[in-house]
Amino acid sequence: MRVAQAEKLPDFERSLDELEQLVQKLEHGDLPLDEALKTFERGVALTRACQAALKTAQQRVEVLQGRSGEAQTVAYEATEGGITPVPPPDQA
């Protein structure tokens, strides 16, 4: 993937691309142990970031589906306790 193309991708897609590359490196099996561990740790971090992004997307879809014919989006923010909705400015 070219750099200019990677810059245009949302974080989820970039993380997923990087994760795929890390998996290929690890599957090749020729990394020194220390580098393999660092690669694995980065992969775990990327996996968690992707899972959080998917959970946020799922929650947004559920909110949209729960409205009676009213299409609205709800912003979410990551907190230590998980992901919480952010009230609209007029309700804050």
Summary of the structure (lengths in Angstrom):
residues: 92
radius of gyration: 17.8
end to end distance: 41.8
largest distance: 56.3
contacts: 194
relative contact order: 0.10
helix: 66%
strand: 11%
